[in-house]
Amino acid sequence: MTASHQPKKRKKWLRKASHYRQFTKPAPHRAGFFVYGNLPIGPALSLTDPGPKTVEAQMTITCLVSSDAACDQNALSYAISLAQRLDVPLTALAVYPEPANVMLYATTPYMIGTDGGAINAIRNAQDKLKAECEAAFRTLCGDMSQATFKSIIGQPARFASDAAVLSEAAVFPRTAAQGTHILSDSFERVLMNARLPVVLAGEPAMKTGSVLIAWDGSGQVSRSVRLHAGLLSAFDRVIIATNPDDVKAIEGEVAAGPSGLADWLSRRDLNSETVTFDGPISAGLLEIAETTGCEMIIAGAYGSSRAGEILFGGASRGLLQTERGPALALAH
């Protein structure tokens, strides 16, 4: 190519670049959306937007189950009662790791791969567990028509995140927040990595129809309320619990006071009442939940994920350490 052709080619390239820039100019911020670069990636947490009053698509409840019969029964019972109250479908999801990827530890310090016989033994054990889980699920559901049991072989944490994206609520056994539970890795990935809402099952199953919002005005609890907004219609009574000292401690990050949240709820046709308390946060919230008969606490999850372990803040840790109590609806 001769040198005389170069300026024309460069001019053409510049025209293309100019044409490209027309579509890559910074987009104005759209109210109600987070913007990453030029791309709106999700709903903002502003309480000035009341959000839709009706849900166009049918909601679903997904319950993650493991091989722990007692934990599964508690989680399934709570998920069933929640789905029945919302009158939406329920899916029980059991995810088991691929047998060929399972590694066995020998009696030496070295790790060896599983052979064909061991893989078949693992597969047979998984088939037995799946049959037992589905039988227990069918017994608990009774004549519930919108109930589905699914079992998947693959990466549990990945499929748990996928299920949470398309669910109104992803219900985990209460002990899934503990690092030793078989679903703890899935719980961590959904809550901390994917930043999706999760529900830790409560005891007993839902009866009274009251929900408590642990409000401190922070971004975490604002996000949790917004992401769990669909669940609020399952309750007849909404209580906003707030500790004035806790709100003042994060004054620079406060999105709205309790009155702002009450207004937002009112625009969704949800009446609420505000209760204040002092002292330790988790103890105060649990006491209010017990005295008012709340079956669920909606709260923000404060903490970080490091080296495969969730490091929760004091208030979150206090709520998670209770073995019995109301369900916990969390978002990070």
SERO-4910 file (N, C-alpha, C, O; in steps of 0.05 Angstrom, whole numbers):
BEGIN
 pado doro    nc1    nc2    nc3   cac1   cac2   cac3    cc1    cc2    cc3    oc1    oc2    oc3
  Met    A     17    -24      0      0      0      0     18     25      0     37     27     15
  Thr    A     11     44    -18     28     68    -20     22     87      3      2     85     16
  Ala    A     41    106      6     38    125     27     14    144     22      3    155     41
  Ser    A      7    148     -4    -15    166    -10    -42    156      0    -61    172      4
  His    A    -43    130      4    -69    119     14    -72    122     44    -94    119     54
  Gln    A    -51    126     58    -52    126     87    -70    148     99    -86    142    117
  Pro    A    -69    173     90    -86    194    102   -116    187     98   -131    191    117
  Lys    A   -124    177     74   -152    170     70   -160    148     89   -182    149    100
  Lys    A   -143    128     93   -150    106    111   -153    116    139   -171    108    154
  Arg    A   -135    134    147   -136    144    174   -161    161    178   -173    159    200
  Lys    A   -169    176    158   -193    193    160   -218    175    163   -236    181    178
  Lys    A   -218    153    148   -240    134    150   -241    122    178   -263    118    190
  Trp    A   -218    116    189   -217    104    216   -227    124    236   -240    117    256
  Leu    A   -220    150    232   -229    170    251   -259    173    250   -272    177    270
  Arg    A   -271    170    226   -300    172    223   -313    149    239   -333    153    252
  Lys    A   -301    125    237   -311    102    252   -310    107    282   -328    101    297
  Ala    A   -287    119    290   -284    124    319   -304    144    328   -315    142    350
  Ser    A   -309    165    312   -329    185    319   -357    173    320   -372    179    338
  His    A   -363    155    301   -388    141    302   -391    124    327   -413    122    339
  Tyr    A   -369    110    334   -369     93    358   -374    110    383   -389    101    401
  Arg    A   -362    134    385   -365    150    409   -393    160    413   -401    167    435
  Gln    A   -409    161    391   -436    169    394   -452    150    412   -471    158    425
  Phe    A   -443    125    413   -457    105    428   -444     99    455   -453     82    470
  Thr    A   -421    113    460   -407    108    485   -405    132    502   -389    132    521
  Lys    A   -420    153    495   -420    177    513   -432    170    539   -451    154    540
  Pro    A   -422    181    561   -434    175    587   -464    180    588   -473    202    582
  Ala    A   -478    159    595   -507    162    596   -515    177    621   -503    173    642
  Pro    A   -535    194    620   -545    208    644   -555    187    664   -566    167    657
  His    A   -551    194    690   -560    176    711   -590    173    709   -605    193    709
  Arg    A   -599    148    709   -628    143    708   -637    139    737   -626    122    751
  Ala    A   -658    153    745   -668    150    772   -677    121    776   -692    110    759
  Gly    A   -669    110    798   -677     83    804   -658     62    794   -665     38    795
  Phe    A   -635     69    783   -616     49    773   -588     56    783   -580     79    784
  Phe    A   -572     34    789   -544     37    792   -532     38    765   -541     23    747
  Val    A   -512     54    760   -499     55    733   -470     48    736   -455     60    752
  Tyr    A   -462     27    721   -434     19    720   -423     27    693   -430     15    673
  Gly    A   -406     47    693   -398     59    667   -423     71    654   -434     90    665
  Asn    A   -431     61    631   -454     71    617   -478     52    620   -499     56    608
  Leu    A   -474     30    636   -494      9    636   -509      9    662   -497      5    683
  Pro    A   -536     13    661   -552     10    685   -554    -19    693   -563    -35    677
  Ile    A   -545    -26    717   -542    -55    723   -562    -64    745   -562    -88    751
  Gly    A   -578    -47    756   -596    -57    776   -611    -35    790   -604    -11    787
  Pro    A   -632    -42    805   -648    -21    818   -633     -8    840   -620    -21    856
  Ala    A   -635     18    842   -623     33    864   -639     28    889   -662     18    888
  Leu    A   -628     36    911   -641     31    937   -655     56    948   -662     56    972
  Ser    A   -659     75    931   -672     99    941   -701     93    950   -716     80    935
  Leu    A   -707    102    973   -734     98    983   -754    119    973   -777    118    980
  Thr    A   -744    137    956   -763    156    944   -779    144    922   -800    155    914
  Asp    A   -771    121    911   -785    107    890   -803     86    903   -792     67    915
  Pro    A   -829     87    902   -846     68    915   -844     40    902   -852     21    915
  Gly    A   -835     38    877   -834     13    864   -862      4    855   -882     17    862
  Pro    A   -863    -18    840   -889    -27    830   -907    -37    852   -897    -50    871
  Lys    A   -932    -32    850   -951    -42    870   -961    -70    863   -972    -84    880
  Thr    A   -957    -78    838   -965   -105    830   -941   -119    818   -924   -106    806
  Val    A   -940   -145    820   -919   -161    809   -928   -174    783   -947   -189    783
  Glu    A   -915   -167    761   -925   -178    735   -919   -207    733   -936   -223    725
  Ala    A   -894   -215    739   -886   -243    737   -893   -258    763   -892   -246    784
  Gln    A   -899   -283    760   -905   -299    784   -880   -304    800   -860   -312    790
  Met    A   -882   -299    826   -860   -303    844   -856   -333    849   -875   -349    846
  Thr    A   -833   -340    858   -827   -368    866   -811   -367    892   -797   -348    898
  Ile    A   -814   -389    907   -798   -393    931   -780   -417    926   -790   -438    919
  Thr    A   -754   -414    930   -735   -436    927   -723   -443    954   -713   -426    968
  Cys    A   -724   -469    961   -712   -478    986   -688   -496    979   -691   -516    966
  Leu    A   -665   -489    990   -641   -505    986   -640   -526   1007   -642   -521   1031
  Val    A   -637   -551    998   -636   -573   1017   -610   -588   1015   -596   -586    995
  Ser    A   -603   -602   1037   -578   -617   1038   -584   -646   1046   -606   -656   1040
  Ser    A   -565   -659   1059   -570   -686   1068   -576   -687   1098   -577   -709   1110
  Asp    A   -580   -664   1111   -586   -662   1139   -616   -662   1143   -629   -642   1138
  Ala    A   -627   -685   1150   -657   -688   1151   -670   -667   1169   -690   -655   1161
  Ala    A   -659   -663   1193   -671   -645   1212   -671   -616   1201   -691   -602   1203
  Cys    A   -648   -608   1191   -646   -580   1180   -663   -577   1156   -677   -556   1153
  Asp    A   -664   -597   1139   -680   -595   1115   -710   -593   1121   -724   -578   1109
  Gln    A   -718   -609   1141   -747   -608   1148   -755   -581   1159   -777   -571   1152
  Asn    A   -738   -569   1175   -744   -542   1186   -745   -522   1163   -764   -506   1162
  Ala    A   -725   -522   1145   -725   -503   1123   -748   -507   1104   -761   -488   1095
  Leu    A   -754   -533   1098   -777   -538   1080   -803   -530   1092   -820   -519   1078
  Ser    A   -807   -535   1118   -832   -527   1131   -836   -497   1130   -858   -488   1125
  Tyr    A   -814   -482   1134   -817   -453   1133   -822   -444   1105   -839   -426   1100
  Ala    A   -808   -455   1085   -811   -448   1057   -840   -454   1048   -851   -439   1033
  Ile    A   -850   -477   1056   -878   -484   1049   -898   -464   1060   -916   -455   1045
  Ser    A   -895   -457   1085   -913   -438   1097   -911   -411   1084   -932   -397   1081
  Leu    A   -887   -403   1076   -884   -377   1062   -896   -378   1034   -910   -359   1026
  Ala    A   -892   -399   1020   -903   -402    993   -934   -403    994   -947   -391    977
  Gln    A   -945   -417   1014   -974   -418   1016   -986   -391   1023  -1007   -384   1013
  Arg    A   -972   -376   1040   -983   -350   1047   -982   -331   1024  -1000   -314   1021
  Leu    A   -962   -333   1007   -960   -316    983   -975   -328    960   -979   -314    939
  Asp    A   -983   -353    962   -997   -367    940   -980   -368    915   -989   -360    894
  Val    A   -955   -377    918   -936   -379    896   -924   -407    895   -925   -421    915
  Pro    A   -912   -415    873   -899   -441    871   -875   -444    890   -862   -424    897
  Leu    A   -870   -468    897   -847   -475    914   -829   -495    900   -839   -515    888
  Thr    A   -803   -491    900   -784   -510    889   -764   -517    910   -751   -500    922
  Ala    A   -761   -543    915   -739   -553    932   -716   -561    914   -719   -577    896
  Leu    A   -693   -550    920   -669   -554    903   -647   -568    918   -637   -558    938
  Ala    A   -640   -592    909   -618   -607    921   -596   -609    900   -600   -620    879
  Val    A   -573   -598    907   -550   -598    889   -527   -614    901   -519   -609    924
  Tyr    A   -517   -633    886   -496   -650    896   -472   -648    878   -475   -644    853
  Pro    A   -448   -648    889   -423   -645    873   -420   -668    853   -429   -691    859
  Glu    A   -407   -663    831   -401   -684    812   -383   -705    824   -361   -698    833
  Pro    A   -391   -730    825   -375   -751    838   -347   -753    827   -328   -758    842
  Ala    A   -343   -748    801   -316   -750    790   -297   -729    800   -273   -732    798
  Asn    A   -309   -707    810   -292   -685    820   -287   -686    850   -272   -670    860
  Val    A   -299   -706    863   -295   -709    891   -268   -721    897   -260   -740    883
  Met    A   -253   -710    916   -227   -720    922   -228   -733    950   -241   -723    968
  Leu    A   -214   -755    952   -213   -770    977   -186   -767    990   -165   -767    976
  Tyr    A   -185   -765   1016   -160   -764   1030   -151   -792   1039   -167   -806   1052
  Ala    A   -128   -799   1032   -117   -825   1041   -106   -822   1069   -107   -800   1081
  Thr    A    -95   -843   1080    -83   -842   1107    -56   -829   1106    -44   -825   1127
  Thr    A    -46   -822   1083    -21   -808   1080    -26   -778   1078    -49   -770   1075
  Pro    A     -6   -761   1079    -11   -732   1076    -18   -724   1048    -24   -701   1042
  Tyr    A    -19   -743   1029    -24   -737   1001    -53   -741    994    -67   -758   1007
  Met    A    -63   -727    974    -90   -728    966    -91   -744    940    -76   -738    921
  Ile    A   -109   -763    937   -111   -779    913   -138   -776    901   -158   -771    915
  Gly    A   -140   -780    874   -166   -778    861   -182   -804    865   -171   -825    870
  Thr    A   -207   -802    862   -225   -825    865   -223   -843    840   -221   -833    818
  Asp    A   -224   -869    845   -224   -888    822   -253   -894    814   -272   -883    826
  Gly    A   -257   -911    794   -284   -916    784   -302   -928    805   -326   -920    807
  Gly    A   -292   -946    822   -309   -958    843   -318   -938    863   -342   -938    872
  Ala    A   -300   -920    871   -308   -900    891   -328   -880    879   -346   -871    893
  Ile    A   -324   -873    854   -343   -855    841   -371   -867    840   -391   -853    845
  Asn    A   -373   -892    833   -399   -906    833   -411   -907    861   -436   -904    864
  Ala    A   -395   -911    881   -405   -911    909   -416   -884    916   -437   -882    929
  Ile    A   -402   -863    909   -411   -836    915   -438   -831    900   -457   -819    911
  Arg    A   -439   -839    874   -463   -834    859   -487   -849    871   -509   -838    872
  Asn    A   -482   -874    880   -504   -889    892   -513   -876    918   -537   -876    924
  Ala    A   -494   -866    933   -502   -853    958   -518   -827    953   -537   -821    967
  Gln    A   -510   -813    932   -525   -789    925   -554   -796    915   -573   -782    922
  Asp    A   -556   -817    900   -583   -826    891   -601   -833    915   -625   -826    915
  Lys    A   -589   -845    935   -604   -852    959   -613   -827    974   -636   -825    983
  Leu    A   -594   -808    977   -601   -783    990   -623   -768    975   -641   -757    988
  Lys    A   -621   -767    949   -641   -753    933   -669   -765    937   -688   -751    940
  Ala    A   -670   -792    937   -695   -805    941   -707   -799    969   -731   -795    971
  Glu    A   -690   -799    989   -699   -793   1016   -709   -764   1019   -729   -759   1031
  Cys    A   -694   -746   1007   -701   -717   1008   -728   -713    993   -745   -698   1003
  Glu    A   -731   -725    970   -756   -720    955   -780   -733    970   -802   -721    970
  Ala    A   -776   -756    982   -798   -769    997   -806   -751   1021   -830   -748   1026
  Ala    A   -786   -740   1035   -792   -722   1057   -807   -697   1048   -825   -687   1061
  Phe    A   -798   -686   1025   -810   -663   1013   -839   -668   1006   -856   -651   1013
  Arg    A   -845   -690    993   -872   -697    986   -890   -700   1010   -914   -692   1010
  Thr    A   -879   -712   1031   -895   -715   1056   -902   -689   1068   -925   -684   1077
  Leu    A   -883   -671   1069   -888   -644   1081   -907   -628   1064   -923   -613   1075
  Cys    A   -905   -630   1038   -922   -614   1020   -951   -623   1021   -969   -607   1016
  Gly    A   -955   -649   1025   -983   -659   1025   -995   -656    998   -984   -664    978
  Asp    A  -1018   -642    997  -1033   -639    972  -1027   -612    959  -1042   -602    942
  Met    A  -1004   -599    967   -996   -574    954   -991   -578    925   -973   -594    917
  Ser    A  -1006   -564    908  -1004   -569    879   -980   -556    866   -969   -567    846
  Gln    A   -971   -533    876   -948   -519    863   -922   -525    877   -908   -506    886
  Ala    A   -915   -550    879   -891   -558    892   -874   -576    874   -884   -596    863
  Thr    A   -849   -569    871   -831   -584    853   -805   -590    867   -794   -574    881
  Phe    A   -796   -615    863   -770   -623    874   -750   -626    851   -756   -640    831
  Lys    A   -727   -613    853   -706   -615    832   -680   -623    845   -673   -614    867
  Ser    A   -666   -641    831   -639   -649    840   -620   -645    817   -626   -652    794
  Ile    A   -597   -633    823   -577   -626    802   -550   -636    811   -543   -635    835
  Ile    A   -535   -647    792   -507   -654    797   -489   -632    786   -491   -626    762
  Gly    A   -473   -620    802   -456   -598    793   -444   -583    816   -439   -595    837
  Gln    A   -438   -558    813   -427   -541    834   -449   -529    851   -463   -512    841
  Pro    A   -452   -538    875   -474   -528    892   -475   -498    895   -497   -486    892
  Ala    A   -453   -485    899   -453   -456    903   -462   -442    878   -477   -422    880
  Arg    A   -454   -451    855   -462   -438    830   -492   -441    825   -505   -421    819
  Phe    A   -502   -465    828   -531   -469    823   -548   -455    844   -571   -447    838
  Ala    A   -538   -453    868   -553   -438    889   -556   -409    881   -577   -397    884
  Ser    A   -534   -397    870   -535   -370    861   -555   -366    838   -570   -347    837
  Asp    A   -554   -385    819   -572   -384    796   -601   -385    805   -618   -370    795
  Ala    A   -607   -402    824   -634   -405    834   -643   -380    849   -666   -372    847
  Ala    A   -625   -368    864   -632   -344    879   -639   -320    861   -656   -304    868
  Val    A   -626   -319    838   -631   -297    819   -660   -297    810   -672   -276    807
  Leu    A   -671   -321    806   -698   -323    795   -719   -329    816   -742   -337    809
  Ser    A   -713   -325    841   -732   -331    862   -739   -306    878   -722   -288    881
  Glu    A   -763   -306    888   -771   -284    906   -757   -287    933   -751   -268    947
  Ala    A   -752   -312    940   -737   -318    965   -721   -344    962   -732   -364    952
  Ala    A   -696   -343    970   -679   -367    970   -676   -375   1000   -662   -362   1015
  Val    A   -690   -396   1008   -691   -404   1036   -669   -425   1041   -668   -445   1028
  Phe    A   -653   -420   1062   -632   -438   1070   -639   -448   1098   -653   -435   1113
  Pro    A   -629   -472   1106   -631   -480   1134   -617   -460   1152   -597   -447   1143
  Arg    A   -626   -457   1176   -614   -437   1194   -585   -441   1198   -570   -422   1200
  Thr    A   -576   -466   1200   -548   -472   1206   -530   -469   1181   -505   -473   1183
  Ala    A   -541   -461   1158   -524   -457   1134   -505   -433   1138   -485   -431   1124
  Ala    A   -511   -415   1157   -493   -393   1162   -468   -401   1178   -449   -386   1181
  Gln    A   -468   -426   1188   -445   -436   1202   -425   -448   1182   -433   -462   1163
  Gly    A   -400   -444   1186   -380   -453   1167   -378   -483   1163   -366   -491   1143
  Thr    A   -388   -499   1182   -386   -528   1180   -409   -541   1165   -408   -564   1159
  His    A   -430   -526   1159   -453   -537   1146   -447   -543   1116   -432   -528   1104
  Ile    A   -460   -563   1105   -455   -571   1077   -463   -549   1058   -453   -548   1036
  Leu    A   -482   -532   1066   -491   -510   1049   -478   -483   1055   -486   -463   1044
  Ser    A   -459   -483   1073   -447   -458   1081   -433   -444   1058   -434   -419   1056
  Asp    A   -420   -459   1041   -406   -447   1018   -427   -435    999   -422   -413    988
  Ser    A   -449   -448    995   -470   -438    977   -482   -413    989   -487   -393    975
  Phe    A   -487   -413   1015   -498   -390   1029   -480   -366   1026   -489   -344   1021
  Glu    A   -454   -371   1030   -434   -349   1028   -434   -337   1000   -433   -313    996
  Arg    A   -434   -355    980   -433   -345    952   -457   -328    944   -455   -308    931
  Val    A   -480   -338    953   -505   -323    946   -506   -296    960   -512   -276    947
  Leu    A   -500   -296    986   -502   -271   1001   -479   -252    997   -484   -228    992
  Met    A   -455   -261    998   -432   -243    998   -420   -238    971   -412   -216    965
  Asn    A   -419   -259    954   -407   -256    927   -427   -246    906   -422   -226    893
  Ala    A   -449   -260    904   -470   -252    885   -487   -229    895   -500   -215    880
  Arg    A   -486   -224    922   -501   -202    935   -531   -204    929   -544   -185    922
  Leu    A   -541   -229    931   -569   -234    928   -582   -238    955   -568   -245    974
  Pro    A   -608   -234    957   -621   -237    983   -624   -266    991   -629   -283    973
  Val    A   -622   -272   1016   -626   -299   1026   -644   -298   1051   -647   -277   1064
  Val    A   -657   -320   1056   -674   -323   1080   -665   -348   1095   -664   -370   1084
  Leu    A   -657   -344   1120   -651   -366   1138   -676   -374   1152   -689   -357   1166
  Ala    A   -684   -399   1150   -710   -408   1160   -712   -403   1190   -693   -405   1205
  Gly    A   -736   -396   1198   -742   -392   1227   -756   -415   1239   -764   -434   1226
  Glu    A   -758   -414   1265   -773   -434   1280   -792   -420   1300   -783   -401   1313
  Pro    A   -816   -428   1301   -829   -449   1284   -838   -437   1257   -830   -415   1250
  Ala    A   -854   -452   1243   -864   -442   1217   -883   -418   1222   -892   -413   1244
  Met    A   -889   -404   1200   -904   -379   1202   -932   -383   1213   -946   -402   1205
  Lys    A   -940   -366   1231   -967   -367   1243   -980   -340   1246  -1003   -336   1238
  Thr    A   -966   -321   1259   -979   -296   1267   -980   -275   1245   -998   -258   1245
  Gly    A   -961   -275   1227   -962   -255   1205   -950   -228   1211   -960   -208   1201
  Ser    A   -929   -227   1227   -916   -202   1233   -887   -203   1224   -874   -224   1227
  Val    A   -876   -181   1214   -848   -179   1205   -835   -155   1217   -848   -134   1221
  Leu    A   -810   -157   1225   -795   -135   1237   -773   -127   1218   -758   -143   1208
  Ile    A   -770   -101   1214   -748    -90   1197   -728    -77   1216   -735    -57   1230
  Ala    A   -704    -87   1216   -683    -76   1233   -670    -52   1219   -652    -55   1203
  Trp    A   -681    -28   1225   -674     -4   1209   -653     13   1222   -657     22   1245
  Asp    A   -631     17   1208   -611     37   1217   -604     57   1196   -586     74   1199
  Gly    A   -618     56   1173   -614     75   1152   -590     70   1134   -585     86   1116
  Ser    A   -576     48   1138   -552     42   1123   -559     31   1095   -582     23   1090
  Gly    A   -539     30   1078   -543     19   1051   -550    -11   1052   -566    -20   1035
  Gln    A   -538    -26   1071   -544    -55   1072   -573    -61   1078   -585    -77   1065
  Val    A   -584    -47   1098   -612    -53   1105   -631    -41   1084   -652    -52   1079
  Ser    A   -624    -19   1072   -640     -8   1050   -642    -28   1027   -663    -33   1016
  Arg    A   -619    -39   1021   -618    -60    999   -634    -84   1007   -648    -96    990
  Ser    A   -632    -92   1032   -647   -116   1041   -677   -112   1039   -691   -129   1031
  Val    A   -686    -88   1048   -715    -82   1047   -725    -82   1018   -745    -93   1012
  Arg    A   -709    -70   1001   -717    -68    973   -718    -95    960   -737   -102    945
  Leu    A   -698   -112    964   -696   -138    952   -717   -158    963   -725   -177    950
  His    A   -725   -153    988   -745   -170   1001   -773   -158   1000   -791   -168   1014
  Ala    A   -777   -137    984   -802   -123    984   -825   -142    977   -847   -139    987
  Gly    A   -820   -162    959   -841   -180    951   -852   -197    974   -874   -206    974
  Leu    A   -835   -202    994   -843   -218   1017   -861   -203   1037   -876   -216   1052
  Leu    A   -859   -177   1036   -874   -161   1056   -905   -166   1054   -919   -163   1073
  Ser    A   -914   -172   1030   -943   -177   1026   -952   -202   1040   -977   -206   1043
  Ala    A   -934   -219   1050   -941   -243   1064   -948   -237   1093   -958   -255   1107
  Phe    A   -944   -212   1102   -948   -206   1130   -969   -185   1134   -973   -167   1117
  Asp    A   -984   -187   1155  -1005   -168   1161   -996   -144   1177  -1009   -124   1178
  Arg    A   -973   -147   1190   -963   -126   1208   -933   -121   1203   -918   -140   1204
  Val    A   -925    -96   1199   -897    -90   1194   -888    -72   1217   -900    -51   1222
  Ile    A   -866    -80   1231   -855    -64   1253   -828    -55   1245   -811    -71   1238
  Ile    A   -823    -29   1248   -796    -17   1243   -783    -14   1270   -791      2   1286
  Ala    A   -761    -29   1274   -747    -27   1299   -721    -12   1295   -705    -19   1277
  Thr    A   -716      9   1310   -692     25   1306   -680     34   1333   -694     39   1352
  Asn    A   -654     34   1334   -639     44   1357   -627     71   1349   -609     72   1333
  Pro    A   -637     93   1361   -628    120   1353   -598    123   1355   -586    137   1338
  Asp    A   -585    111   1375   -556    113   1377   -542     99   1354   -521    108   1344
  Asp    A   -554     77   1344   -542     63   1321   -544     79   1296   -526     79   1279
  Val    A   -567     93   1292   -570    110   1269   -551    133   1269   -540    140   1249
  Lys    A   -547    145   1293   -529    168   1295   -500    160   1289   -484    176   1279
  Ala    A   -494    135   1295   -466    125   1292   -458    125   1262   -434    126   1256
  Ile    A   -478    122   1244   -472    121   1215   -486    145   1201   -495    142   1179
  Glu    A   -487    167   1215   -502    190   1205   -494    198   1177   -511    206   1161
  Gly    A   -468    195   1170   -459    203   1143   -469    185   1121   -468    192   1098
  Glu    A   -480    161   1128   -488    142   1108   -519    137   1109   -529    120   1094
  Val    A   -533    152   1126   -561    147   1129   -576    153   1103   -574    175   1093
  Ala    A   -592    134   1093   -608    138   1069   -634    151   1076   -644    168   1061
  Ala    A   -646    143   1098   -672    154   1106   -677    146   1135   -668    125   1144
  Gly    A   -692    163   1149   -699    156   1177   -722    137   1176   -732    130   1155
  Pro    A   -731    128   1200   -754    110   1201   -779    121   1188   -795    106   1177
  Ser    A   -783    147   1190   -807    159   1177   -806    156   1147   -826    153   1134
  Gly    A   -782    158   1135   -779    155   1107   -785    126   1098   -798    122   1078
  Leu    A   -777    107   1114   -784     79   1108   -813     75   1111   -826     61   1095
  Ala    A   -826     87   1131   -854     84   1135   -870     95   1112   -890     83   1103
  Asp    A   -861    118   1101   -874    129   1077   -871    111   1053   -890    107   1038
  Trp    A   -847     99   1050   -843     81   1027   -861     57   1029   -872     47   1009
  Leu    A   -864     46   1053   -882     23   1058   -911     31   1052   -926     15   1041
  Ser    A   -918     55   1061   -946     64   1057   -953     66   1028   -975     60   1020
  Arg    A   -934     74   1011   -939     76    983   -942     48    970   -952     46    947
  Arg    A   -934     28    984   -939      1    975   -963    -12    990   -966    -36    990
  Asp    A   -979      5   1002  -1003     -4   1016   -997    -22   1040  -1011    -40   1046
  Leu    A   -974    -16   1053   -966    -31   1077   -965    -12   1100   -949      7   1101
  Asn    A   -982    -16   1120   -981      0   1144   -959    -10   1163   -953    -34   1164
  Ser    A   -947      8   1177   -925      1   1195   -926     16   1221   -940     37   1222
  Glu    A   -912      7   1240   -908     21   1265   -879     20   1273   -865      1   1266
  Thr    A   -870     41   1287   -842     44   1294   -837     39   1323   -852     50   1340
  Val    A   -817     23   1330   -810     17   1358   -781     24   1361   -764     15   1345
  Thr    A   -774     40   1381   -746     46   1387   -736     30   1411   -752     22   1428
  Phe    A   -710     26   1412   -698     11   1434   -670     21   1437   -659     35   1420
  Asp    A   -658     14   1460   -630     21   1465   -614     -4   1473   -626    -25   1477
  Gly    A   -588     -1   1476   -572    -24   1484   -562    -40   1460   -563    -30   1437
  Pro    A   -552    -64   1465   -541    -81   1444   -562    -86   1422   -585    -90   1427
  Ile    A   -553    -84   1397   -571    -85   1374   -585   -112   1371   -609   -114   1371
  Ser    A   -569   -134   1370   -581   -160   1365   -600   -168   1388   -622   -179   1383
  Ala    A   -592   -163   1413   -609   -170   1436   -635   -154   1435   -656   -165   1441
  Gly    A   -633   -128   1429   -657   -112   1427   -676   -121   1405   -700   -121   1410
  Leu    A   -666   -128   1382   -682   -137   1360   -696   -163   1367   -720   -166   1361
  Leu    A   -682   -182   1378   -693   -208   1385   -715   -205   1407   -735   -219   1406
  Glu    A   -710   -186   1426   -730   -182   1447   -756   -170   1435   -778   -179   1442
  Ile    A   -753   -151   1417   -777   -139   1404   -792   -160   1388   -816   -162   1388
  Ala    A   -776   -176   1373   -789   -197   1356   -804   -217   1373   -826   -226   1365
  Glu    A   -794   -223   1397   -807   -242   1414   -833   -230   1426   -853   -244   1428
  Thr    A   -831   -206   1435   -854   -193   1449   -876   -186   1429   -900   -186   1436
  Thr    A   -869   -181   1404   -890   -174   1384   -898   -198   1366   -916   -195   1350
  Gly    A   -885   -221   1370   -892   -244   1355   -884   -243   1326   -898   -254   1309
  Cys    A   -862   -230   1320   -852   -228   1292   -840   -255   1283   -825   -268   1298
  Glu    A   -847   -262   1259   -837   -288   1248   -813   -284   1230   -800   -304   1222
  Met    A   -806   -259   1224   -783   -254   1206   -771   -227   1213   -785   -208   1219
  Ile    A   -744   -226   1212   -730   -201   1215   -715   -196   1189   -699   -212   1179
  Ile    A   -721   -173   1177   -708   -164   1153   -685   -145   1161   -690   -125   1175
  Ala    A   -661   -152   1154   -638   -137   1164   -616   -137   1143   -616   -152   1124
  Gly    A   -597   -119   1146   -573   -119   1129   -552   -137   1141   -549   -140   1165
  Ala    A   -536   -150   1123   -514   -167   1132   -489   -150   1131   -480   -141   1110
  Tyr    A   -476   -146   1154   -452   -130   1156   -428   -147   1160   -427   -162   1180
  Gly    A   -410   -147   1141   -386   -164   1145   -371   -166   1118   -376   -151   1100
  Ser    A   -353   -186   1117   -337   -190   1093   -332   -220   1090   -336   -235   1109
  Ser    A   -323   -228   1067   -317   -256   1061   -287   -258   1056   -276   -246   1037
  Arg    A   -273   -273   1073   -244   -276   1070   -237   -306   1073   -245   -319   1092
  Ala    A   -220   -315   1054   -210   -342   1056   -232   -363   1060   -229   -382   1076
  Gly    A   -254   -359   1046   -276   -379   1048   -292   -377   1073   -308   -396   1078
  Glu    A   -289   -357   1089   -304   -355   1114   -316   -327   1116   -303   -307   1112
  Ile    A   -342   -327   1123   -356   -301   1126   -349   -289   1153   -352   -303   1174
  Leu    A   -339   -265   1153   -333   -251   1178   -355   -230   1183   -354   -208   1172
  Phe    A   -375   -237   1199   -397   -219   1203   -391   -199   1226   -375   -204   1243
  Gly    A   -404   -176   1224   -402   -156   1245   -417   -165   1269   -431   -185   1269
  Gly    A   -415   -149   1291   -427   -157   1316   -457   -162   1316   -466   -182   1325
  Ala    A   -472   -142   1304   -501   -145   1304   -510   -168   1287   -527   -184   1295
  Ser    A   -498   -172   1263   -505   -194   1246   -498   -221   1259   -514   -240   1258
  Arg    A   -475   -222   1272   -466   -246   1285   -485   -254   1307   -491   -277   1312
  Gly    A   -494   -234   1322   -512   -239   1344   -538   -251   1335   -549   -269   1348
  Leu    A   -549   -242   1312   -573   -253   1301   -569   -281   1291   -587   -298   1294
  Leu    A   -547   -285   1278   -542   -311   1265   -536   -333   1285   -540   -357   1280
  Gln    A   -526   -326   1309   -519   -346   1328   -543   -357   1344   -540   -377   1359
  Thr    A   -566   -346   1340   -590   -357   1354   -599   -381   1339   -606   -380   1315
  Glu    A   -601   -404   1353   -609   -429   1340   -639   -430   1334   -647   -442   1315
  Arg    A   -654   -417   1351   -683   -416   1347   -692   -387   1347   -680   -370   1361
  Gly    A   -712   -381   1333   -722   -354   1332   -734   -348   1305   -738   -366   1288
  Pro    A   -740   -322   1299   -752   -315   1274   -733   -319   1251   -709   -320   1254
  Ala    A   -745   -322   1227   -729   -324   1203   -713   -298   1199   -721   -277   1208
  Leu    A   -691   -300   1185   -674   -277   1180   -673   -273   1149   -663   -290   1135
  Ala    A   -683   -250   1140   -681   -243   1112   -658   -223   1109   -660   -201   1119
  Leu    A   -637   -231   1095   -613   -215   1095   -605   -207   1066   -611   -221   1047
  Ala    A   -590   -185   1064   -577   -177   1040   -552   -162   1048   -552   -148   1068
  His    A   -531   -163   1031   -506   -150   1038   -502   -126   1020   -482   -112   1022
***
